[in-house]
């Protein structure tokens, strides 16, 4: 007599399952993707700068007006637009400097902007002024250096 009430043929014994459950891996991957998408923009800090090489060639400024911001070691700012030497010898305030540079870029968006600082100027001062100059609409802010002395 069959007490279980079922057919013996209908009850098959299940063997061990040989498949990997990938659902937890997909969940972990999705969480990591979201974390990286959120943190990636926060990691990108700094200012876009074209740093000069030690033995770089001189820049050709025939077609475009060069705008040169100089910083002396006492922290004073000087502006030279297109080779105007009289203006380059007068110290100006940071707010006036930013205003004049933004006016230059409103008139000529293809002008080239360079920062020239004394070697004793605090690095933070140079970065601060470069950030302010970048806000004026300048596509790039370059750093000027002196060529290395030639060795005999």
Backbone as a ProteinNet text record, in pm:
[ID]
protein_1_A
[PRIMARY]
XXXXXXXXXXXXXXXXXXXXXXXXXXXXXXXXXXXXXXXXXXXXXXXXXXXXXXXXXXXXXXXXXXXXXXXXXXXXXXXXXXXXXXXXXXXXXXXXXXXXXXXXXXXXXXXXXXXXXXXXXXXXXXXXXXXXXXXXXXXXXXXXXXXXXXXX
[TERTIARY]
80.5	0	85.2	38.2	111.3	51.5	122.9	71.9	87.1	184.3	208.7	105.1	36.3	-70	-23.6	98.6	147.5	204.9	232.8	291.1	441.4	500	643.6	721	671.3	740.5	738.8	639.2	630.4	726	769.7	863.4	1004.6	1076	1216	1302.5	1411.5	1505.1	1586.9	1595.5	1673.5	1818.6	1904.9	2047.6	2100.6	2226.6	2284.7	2282.1	2257.5	2250.5	2392.9	2429.2	2564.7	2568.9	2474.8	2471.6	2513.5	2576.9	2617.8	2508.6	2469.5	2369.9	2441.3	2415.1	2486.4	2412.3	2295.4	2217.2	2293	2356.4	2430.9	2547.6	2611.6	2722.7	2673.5	2558.1	2500.3	2464.6	2410.2	2375.3	2498.6	2604.3	2728.7	2787.4	2787.5	2840.4	2759.5	2631.5	2545.6	2573.4	2587.9	2618.6	2754.1	2855.1	2987.1	2980.9	2904.1	2889.1	2830.5	2728.9	2667.7	2767.1	2842.4	2941	3045.9	3097.7	3199.2	3142.6	3017.9	2957.2	2939.7	2912.6	2894.4	3028.1	3128.7	3255.7	3349.7	3335.5	3427.9	3432.1	3320.3	3329.7	3392.2	3380	3437.2	3588.5	3642.8	3786.7	3858.3	3790.6	3853.1	3861.7	3971.7	3993.2	4115.5	4127.6	4244.1	4204.7	4304.5	4287.3	4353.3	4287.3	4347.8	4461	4580.5	4698.4	4789.3	4842.7	4944.2	5080.3	5138.6	5267.1	5377.9	5468	5577.4	5682	5744	5852.8	5981.1	6081.1	6206.1	6274.8	6271.4	6336.4	6234.2	6128	6021.2	6060.5	6001.2	6023.6	5942.4	5982.3	5909.6	5772.9	5677.9	5540.6	5526.5	5455.5	5429	5304.3	5319	5207	5176	5208	5185	5037.3	4956.9	4815.9	4726.7	4771.4	4685	4751.2	4667.1	4716.7	4757.6	4883.7	4919.8	4879.8	4819.1	4784.2	4873.6	4960.3	5056.9	5028.4	5001.3	4980.2	5106.9	5169.9	5292.2	5263	5328.5	5313.8	5453.8	5476.8	5605.6	5600.8	5719.3	5724.6	5652.4	5625.8	5549.4	5397.9	5356.4	5215	5145.2	5217.9	5155.2	5136.8	5026.7	4991.5	5019	5061.1	5087.7	5025.1	4969.3	4903.3	4968.3	4998	5054.7	4968.6	4897.5	4810.2	4871.2	4914.2	4964	5092.5	5176.6	5306	5301.3	5197.1	5186.3	5272.7	5395.2	5492.8	5454.4	5383.5	5345	5249.3	5154	5057	5123	5225.2	5290	5371.3	5403.6	5485.9	5404.6	5272	5185.7	5118.6	5136.8	5072.7	4923.1	4842.6	4698	4639.9	4518.4	4445.8	4394.1	4371.7	4325.7	4190.3	4097.5	3964.2	3973	4058	4075.5	4142	4237.1	4304.8	4204.9	4119.2	4019.3	3922.7	3882.8	3790.7	3853.4	3979.7	4046.5	4069.1	4106.3	4128.3	3997.1	3887.4	3758.7	3715.5	3748	3718	3797	3922.6	4004.8	3943	3895.9	3838.9	3698.4	3628.4	3500.5	3527	3630.9	3664.5	3733.2	3820.2	3897	3904.9	3810.3	3809.9	3927.6	4003.1	4117.1	4249.3	4244.3	4367.7	4432	4563	4637.4	4669.4	4651.5	4672.2	4785.3	4881.9	4997.8	5016.7	5061.4	5093.9	5244.1	5306.2	5450.8	5472.5	5529.6	5548.2	5693.2	5729.1	5861.8	5879.7	6001.7	6023.1	6003.3	5994.7	5971.2	5824.8	5737.4	5594.8	5535	5446.9	5377.2	5293.9	5304.5	5232.5	5081	5029.7	4886.1	4839.6	4922.8	4887.1	4873.9	4963	4958.4	4834.7	4805.3	4687	4560.4	4554.5	4436.4	4411.4	4514.3	4494.1	4463.5	4518.7	4487.6	4340.3	4286	4143.6	4057.9	4093.2	4017.4	4026.7	4145.1	4161.8	4086.6	4077.1	4002.6	3854	3803	3662.3	3631.2	3731.7	3708.9	3670.6	3680.2	3647	3768.3	3883.1	4005.2	3997.8	4019	4013.1	4128.4	4245.6	4362.4	4441.1	4506.5	4596.5	4732.1	4831.4	4965.4	5058.8	5165.1	5267.4	5392.1	5451.1	5573.9	5693	5800	5923.9	6039.1	6153	6274.6	6344.8	6409.6	6480.8	6595.7	6627.5	6736.6	6870.3	6961.2	7092.8	7164.8	7232.3	7306.1	7433	7455.2	7574.5	7690.7	7813.5	7926.9	7971.8
-117.1	0	124	214.7	340	441.9	474.2	564.2	710	740.9	880.4	933	854	897.4	942.1	935.3	979.6	866.3	893.2	795.2	796.8	681.4	673.4	732.9	725.3	777.5	930.2	992.2	1137.6	1203.1	1127.6	1185	1150.9	1252.8	1231.5	1300.3	1242.1	1300.3	1409.4	1526.9	1636.5	1620.8	1644	1637.3	1774.2	1783.8	1914	2010.5	2139.8	2241.7	2290.6	2293.6	2331.2	2469.5	2558.2	2692.3	2792.2	2904.1	3010	3115.7	3155	3259.7	3394.7	3465.9	3590.3	3714.2	3699.3	3814.4	3896.1	3837.2	3920.4	3995	3935.1	4002.6	4121.8	4108.4	4219.8	4333	4300.2	4403.4	4479.1	4407.5	4470.8	4557.9	4509	4585.9	4713	4704.2	4821.9	4926	4882.2	4975.1	5041.5	4964.4	5023.4	5122.9	5092.8	5184.8	5316.9	5311.2	5434.8	5512.5	5444.4	5512.8	5582	5514.6	5576	5691.3	5680.7	5790.6	5914.8	5895.3	6009.7	6070.8	5987.5	6040.5	6088.9	6045.2	6084.3	6235.6	6306.8	6452.4	6523.6	6467.2	6530.6	6517.7	6415.4	6391.7	6484.8	6530.9	6615.4	6758.8	6790.3	6925.8	6982.8	7112.9	7175.6	7269.7	7327	7423.7	7368.3	7382.7	7340.2	7436.1	7384.7	7467.6	7397.3	7473.1	7420	7452.8	7358.6	7382.4	7377.8	7473.8	7473.5	7367.5	7316.2	7220.8	7298.3	7229	7294.6	7358.2	7289.7	7343.1	7362.8	7436.8	7459.7	7569.5	7564	7668.2	7791	7905.3	8027.3	8023.9	8094.3	8095.9	8201.5	8167	8260.4	8340	8469.9	8555.5	8660.3	8634.4	8732.9	8754.4	8648.9	8659.4	8697.9	8678.4	8698.6	8790.7	8861.4	8953.2	8872.8	8885.3	8817	8901.6	8837.3	8901.8	8837.3	8918.6	8865.8	8926.8	8839.5	8881.4	8845.6	8946.4	8924.2	8939.5	8853.8	8859.5	8870.8	8978.2	8994.2	8924.1	8907.3	8830.8	8898.8	9030.5	9097.8	9080.9	9011.7	8984.1	9085.3	9182.6	9282.4	9227.7	9271.1	9224	9331.9	9287.4	9375.9	9313.6	9397.3	9348.7	9410.3	9326.2	9370.9	9313.3	9401.6	9358.1	9403.6	9308.1	9338.4	9418.3	9406.8	9474.8	9619.4	9661.9	9797.8	9809.7	9865	9869.2	9965.5	10075.7	10171	10106.7	10030.4	9964.6	9853.4	9788.4	9675.2	9717.5	9844.3	9889.6	9942.3	9940.8	9992.1	9876.9	9872.7	9768.6	9795.6	9687.8	9703.6	9604	9633.5	9550.2	9424.6	9317.5	9191.8	9207.2	9282.5	9300.9	9375.6	9477.4	9552.9	9465.8	9384	9292.4	9197.8	9136.5	9041.8	9113.5	9235.5	9313.1	9345.2	9389	9422.5	9299.3	9188.4	9065.7	9015.9	9023.9	8980.5	9071.7	9200.5	9292.6	9254.6	9216.3	9173.9	9051.3	8955.6	8833.5	8854.3	8957.4	8990.9	9047.5	9130.7	9190.8	9092.6	9007	8912.9	8778.9	8686.8	8559.5	8468.3	8500	8416.2	8465.7	8564.9	8615.3	8506.4	8512.8	8415.5	8476.5	8398.2	8446.6	8369.3	8444.3	8383	8445.5	8363.9	8410.7	8397.5	8507.3	8509.1	8551.5	8460.3	8489	8478.6	8558.2	8552	8413.7	8362	8226.4	8217.5	8330.2	8329.1	8351.6	8364.1	8385.2	8256.3	8270.1	8156.3	8085.4	7953.6	7873	7894.8	7909.8	7932.9	8061.6	8165.5	8292.5	8276	8199.1	8177.8	8097	7992.9	7911.6	7994.4	8076.7	8159.3	8254.6	8321.1	8416.1	8341.9	8222.3	8145.6	8104.2	8069.1	8033.8	8155.1	8270.6	8393	8430.7	8413.2	8445.5	8347.3	8224	8123	8158.2	8221.9	8261.9	8376.8	8446.2	8559.8	8517.9	8390	8343.4	8300.4	8300.3	8256.8	8106.4	8062.1	7918.2	7842.5	7905.3	7842.4	7948.4	7904.6	7991.2	7923.7	7990.3	7933.2	7993.5	7921.3	7969.8	8003.8	8118	8159.6	8125.4	8081.9	8053.1	8113.3	8120.5	8161.3	8035.5	8044.8	7926.5	7891.1	7762.7	7724.3	7777.2	7806.8	7854.8	7746.4	7790.3	7695	7652.5	7522.6	7472.7	7469.5	7500.8	7506.8	7372.6
0	0	0	-69.9	-82.4	13.1	117.6	219.8	177.1	100.1	63.7	-32.7	-99.9	-187	-323.2	-354	-483.4	-562.2	-682.5	-771.6	-752.9	-746	-726.3	-841.8	-956.7	-1074.6	-1077.5	-1019.1	-1022.4	-923.3	-822.8	-727	-768.5	-817.7	-853.6	-750.2	-727.5	-633	-703.8	-641.6	-700.6	-662.6	-765.6	-741.1	-700.4	-669	-632.8	-751.9	-723.6	-828.4	-857.8	-986.2	-1024.9	-1088.9	-1059.2	-1115.3	-1008.2	-1052.3	-959.4	-957.5	-840.8	-825.5	-842.5	-953	-982	-933.8	-879.1	-833.3	-728.6	-626.9	-530.9	-596	-695	-762.9	-843.8	-904.7	-980	-886	-770.3	-672.7	-624.7	-592.8	-546.5	-657.2	-780.1	-892.6	-913.2	-902.1	-918.1	-810.1	-686.4	-576.8	-598.7	-640.4	-667.3	-781.8	-885.2	-997.6	-951.8	-869.7	-818.5	-733.1	-648.3	-563.8	-649.5	-751.3	-837.3	-919.1	-962	-1037.7	-951.8	-824.7	-735.5	-695.5	-668.3	-618.5	-728.4	-851.6	-958.5	-980.3	-989.2	-1007	-888.2	-768.4	-650.2	-645.7	-709	-707.7	-804.1	-907.8	-1008.4	-957.7	-892.4	-843.8	-911.2	-909.9	-968.8	-1080.6	-1143.1	-1249.2	-1373.7	-1486.4	-1612.4	-1647.4	-1651	-1674.1	-1774.1	-1866.8	-1956.5	-1896.5	-1826.5	-1762.2	-1865.9	-1862	-1959	-1926.3	-2028.1	-2011.3	-1980.3	-1934.4	-1896.2	-2016.3	-2128.7	-2247.2	-2357.8	-2329.2	-2425.6	-2524	-2641.3	-2740.6	-2702.7	-2754	-2725.8	-2791.6	-2731.8	-2779.3	-2887.9	-2994.4	-3103.4	-3069	-3045.8	-3006.5	-3113	-3237	-3341.5	-3369.6	-3367.9	-3404.4	-3287.8	-3165.8	-3050.6	-2948.5	-2875.7	-2773.3	-2650.4	-2605.5	-2480.7	-2359.7	-2262.2	-2136.4	-2031.5	-1970.1	-1874.1	-1737.7	-1640.1	-1502.2	-1425.3	-1365.6	-1289.3	-1140	-1061.7	-915.7	-856.3	-781.7	-714	-579.1	-518	-393.2	-277.5	-287.8	-182.8	-203	-311.9	-335.3	-422.5	-477	-562.9	-704.1	-769	-902.5	-1006.3	-1124.7	-1237.5	-1360.3	-1447.3	-1567.3	-1689.8	-1788.2	-1914.5	-2026.3	-2096.1	-2205.5	-2337.2	-2419.7	-2553.1	-2557.1	-2456.3	-2457.9	-2412.5	-2345.8	-2294.7	-2169.6	-2186.1	-2077	-1965.6	-1997.1	-1893.1	-1793.4	-1844.7	-1758.7	-1676.9	-1732.4	-1666	-1545.1	-1529.9	-1418.4	-1301.6	-1312.8	-1206.9	-1134.1	-1001.9	-921.3	-913.9	-924.5	-918.6	-818	-774.6	-679.2	-751.2	-675.8	-734.8	-802.7	-743.2	-801	-934.1	-938.8	-1063.5	-1168.6	-1126.8	-1218.4	-1284.2	-1203.7	-1256.3	-1349.9	-1314.4	-1398.6	-1534.5	-1534.4	-1661.1	-1748.7	-1686.9	-1764.4	-1823.5	-1748.1	-1803.2	-1917.7	-1911.2	-2021.6	-2146.6	-2128.7	-2242.8	-2308.8	-2229	-2285.6	-2341.1	-2296.4	-2361.3	-2500.7	-2512.1	-2641.3	-2734.7	-2680.5	-2762	-2689.8	-2717.6	-2646	-2680.1	-2785.3	-2823.6	-2766.8	-2680.2	-2619.6	-2534.3	-2521.2	-2441.4	-2305.9	-2199.6	-2063	-1997.8	-1942.1	-1876.5	-1738.9	-1645.6	-1510.6	-1493.6	-1451.7	-1428.2	-1284.4	-1205.5	-1063.9	-1022	-924	-864.3	-802.5	-804.6	-752.2	-601.5	-532.3	-387.9	-351	-449.9	-423.2	-369.2	-271.4	-213	-320.1	-324.4	-423.6	-413.8	-294.3	-275.2	-340.3	-338.9	-402.3	-553.1	-611.6	-756.9	-794	-718.4	-748	-730.3	-626.7	-601.6	-717.9	-765.4	-875.5	-1005.4	-1022.7	-1143.4	-1145.3	-1030.4	-1023	-1056.1	-1000.8	-1029.9	-1177.7	-1237	-1378.6	-1467.2	-1426.2	-1503.2	-1507.2	-1402.5	-1397.6	-1492.2	-1544.1	-1633.1	-1773.7	-1804.5	-1938.9	-2018	-1956.3	-2025.1	-2048.6	-2173.8	-2198.1	-2132.3	-2124.6	-2063.4	-1987.3	-1881.6	-1805.8	-1806.9	-1865.6	-1875.1	-1772.5	-1741.5	-1649.8	-1728.9	-1699.5	-1766.9	-1679	-1742.3	-1671.7	-1749	-1685.2	-1751.8	-1802.6	-1916.4	-1963.9	-1869.7	-1857.9	-1766.7	-1819	-1728.4	-1774.4	-1853.1	-1955.7	-2038.5	-1966.8	-1963.8	-1897.5	-1998.1	-1953.5	-2045.8	-2095.9
[MASK]
++++++++++++++++++++++++++++++++++++++++++++++++++++++++++++++++++++++++++++++++++++++++++++++++++++++++++++++++++++++++++++++++++++++++++++++++++++++++

